[in-house]
Amino acid sequence: MYIIDLTYIKGLEEIEKNLQEYRIFLDRYYQTGVFLMSGRKEPRTGGIILAKAPDKETIERIITEDPFYKAGVAQYTITEFIPTKTASDLVDYQE
């Protein structure tokens, strides 16, 4: 599992210009089962994506498709973690 932490490096006006394409990008990876959860940080300085992928290289490749990445409006930190305890509804994600 991976936490993808986006931090905006441009103003919200630039983020808004890319938001529709970004939502399409998110939907594509929700449909494939890679993205499990996502949302804005509060205050609105970026966002978080929870993802399941076979390796970090896959996540790095996916990020290069992100409209925010392509537009140069966000930077990314990827943190791998191994879920060993979960809520009962999330047991399928334990390793």
C-alpha positions, 0 to 999 in steps of 0.5 A: 500500500502507498500513501501519495501525498500531493503538495501544491506548488502553484496557486489554487487558480492553477490547480482549478485549471487542471481539476477536471482532468485530474478527476478523470485521472482519479476515476481511471485508477479507481476503476482499475482498483489501484486508488482506494481513497483520496481527498483534499488536505485541510487547509487546501494545500494539496491532497492524499491518495491511498493506493494499492500497487505491486511496487513503488515504480508502478506508483511513480509511473502513474504519477507521471500521468497525473494532470497536476504533475504534467502541469507542474502544479504539485510535488509528490511524496510516496510512502509505502506501508504494510497494513497489518491491522485494519477495520473489519471492512478492510480486511482484504487489504491486510498483508 
